[in-house]
Structure formats: C-alpha cells, structure tokens
C-alpha cells in the first residue's frame, strides 16, 4: 500500500480489508486475559447461556478487525490518532471457527475546527460472518493535513 495522505482520502471510498479467522483457543485465550466472563471462557456456562455456546468478547471482536484495517487503510498514512467512536454495535456474536470479512467506508472528512493542519475522517467499519453483520462501528480519526 502506498502512503495515504488526508488529501488521498475520498468520501464514499470503500476499502475491502480482507478476512480474519478466530478459533476457540483464540477466543478463550483473549477472554481469560481481558474479559473472563463464562460465555467466553467456560464451555458449560456458555452452552447454558442465551448464546448456546462460546462467543468472542466484544472487545475481542473489535480487536480482530484492527489489524486488517491498519494493513489496508491506516498503516501507511498521515493518521495521527483516533478521535472517538460515535457508534458501536454488535448485532450478532462471533463464534469459534468464524471468519470475519472486514470492510471500511469513508463517510466524511473535514478540516479540524481547532487546527488548520489537522483533518477529521469519519469511517464506518463493518465485519460480517457469512453475510451477517457482527460488528458495525462509526468513528472519527485525526489526520495531518499537509499544506
């Protein structure tokens, strides 16, 4: 991927960020460290839950999407930092063996109201499993604007 500047970002642009798979061991390992609820770490507790089996933590689902988004959009760019997340939805669980298809859509970009040499880019990140959305978030990031 060539270097992406703020000027290179196009509203309406859709970026296919590829896929990422998750195993049961991945789900349990992540959850044991960061979100040790029974639905993430205990097969029996998860089976008895509303979900009927182990599911990935919401934090893990988000984390799974970050490497492909960095690789295909943010990694070699003039990104400074994340601004804030405006929406964060997880309409369906991620289960062991799932493969997430990750995409990013540029919804808006504007000059920063505070600083002339900064821009704000709003994106929508989606992850789907077999066409069903498992993560949908909208966030703003801060970019360097080269004069």
C-alpha positions in Angstrom: 0.0 0.0 0.0 1.4 3.4 -0.9 1.4 6.2 1.6 -2.1 7.7 2.1 -2.4 11.4 2.9 -5.5 13.2 4.1 -5.9 14.6 0.5 -5.9 11.0 -0.7 -8.9 10.0 1.4 -12.1 10.1 -0.6 -15.6 10.3 0.8 -17.6 7.3 -0.3 -14.4 5.2 -0.7 -15.0 1.5 0.2 -12.0 -0.5 1.3 -12.1 -4.3 1.4 -9.8 -5.1 4.3 -9.9 -8.9 3.8 -10.7 -11.6 6.3 -9.6 -12.8 9.7 -10.5 -16.1 11.3 -10.9 -16.9 15.0 -10.6 -20.2 16.8 -12.0 -21.4 20.1 -8.5 -21.3 21.5 -8.1 -17.6 20.4 -11.5 -16.7 22.0 -10.7 -18.4 25.3 -7.1 -17.1 25.4 -8.2 -13.5 24.8 -11.1 -13.7 27.2 -9.0 -15.2 30.0 -6.8 -12.1 29.9 -9.2 -9.4 29.1 -12.9 -10.4 29.6 -13.2 -13.6 31.6 -17.0 -14.0 31.5 -18.3 -17.6 31.4 -19.7 -17.1 27.9 -16.2 -16.5 26.7 -14.1 -19.0 28.7 -16.3 -21.8 30.0 -17.9 -24.2 27.5 -20.6 -25.4 30.0 -21.6 -21.9 31.1 -21.6 -20.7 27.5 -23.8 -23.7 26.5 -26.3 -22.8 29.2 -26.4 -19.2 28.2 -28.7 -17.4 25.8 -25.9 -17.9 23.1 -25.8 -21.7 23.4 -22.0 -21.8 23.2 -18.8 -19.9 23.4 -18.7 -16.5 21.8 -15.9 -13.9 21.4 -15.9 -10.9 23.7 -17.0 -7.6 22.1 -13.5 -6.3 22.9 -12.0 -9.3 21.0 -14.4 -8.8 18.1 -13.2 -5.2 17.7 -9.6 -6.2 18.2 -9.9 -8.9 15.4 -10.8 -6.1 12.9 -8.0 -3.8 13.8 -5.0 -5.5 12.1 -6.8 -5.7 8.6 -8.0 -2.1 8.9 -4.5 -1.0 9.7 -3.0 -3.0 6.9 -5.4 -1.7 4.3 -6.1 1.8 5.4 -4.4 3.4 8.4 -1.0 1.7 8.5 1.0 3.8 6.0 -0.9 7.1 6.3 -0.9 10.5 7.9 -3.2 9.3 10.7 -2.3 10.9 14.0 -4.8 9.3 16.4 -8.3 8.0 16.9 -10.8 10.7 17.8 -13.8 9.0 19.2 -16.2 6.2 18.5 -19.7 7.5 17.7 -21.5 4.2 17.3 -20.5 0.6 18.3 -22.9 -2.2 17.6 -22.5 -6.0 17.8 -25.7 -7.4 16.3 -24.6 -11.0 16.3 -22.0 -13.0 18.1 -18.6 -14.2 16.8 -18.2 -18.0 17.4 -15.2 -20.3 17.2 -14.3 -21.1 13.6 -15.9 -17.9 12.2 -14.1 -15.9 9.5 -14.8 -12.2 9.6 -14.9 -10.2 6.4 -13.8 -6.7 7.3 -14.6 -3.5 5.3 -14.2 0.2 5.9 -16.2 3.0 4.2 -15.2 6.7 4.3 -18.3 8.6 5.3 -17.0 12.1 5.8 -13.9 14.2 6.0 -13.5 17.8 7.1 -10.9 20.3 8.3 -10.5 20.4 12.1 -12.3 23.2 13.7 -9.4 23.7 16.1 -6.3 23.4 14.0 -5.7 24.2 10.3 -3.1 21.4 9.9 -5.5 18.7 11.0 -8.4 16.9 9.4 -11.1 14.6 10.7 -12.0 11.5 8.8 -15.2 9.6 9.7 -15.4 5.9 8.8 -17.8 3.1 9.2 -16.1 -0.3 10.0 -18.1 -3.5 9.4 -17.3 -7.1 10.0 -19.6 -9.8 8.7 -19.6 -13.6 9.0 -21.3 -15.3 6.1 -23.0 -12.0 5.2 -24.4 -11.4 8.7 -23.0 -8.3 10.5 -21.2 -9.0 13.7 -19.6 -5.5 14.2 -20.7 -2.1 13.0 -18.9 1.0 14.2 -18.6 4.6 13.2 -15.6 6.6 14.4 -13.6 9.7 13.7 -9.8 9.8 13.3 -7.5 12.8 13.3 -5.2 13.2 10.3 -2.3 15.5 9.5 -3.3 17.9 6.7 -0.2 18.8 4.6 -0.4 22.3 3.2 
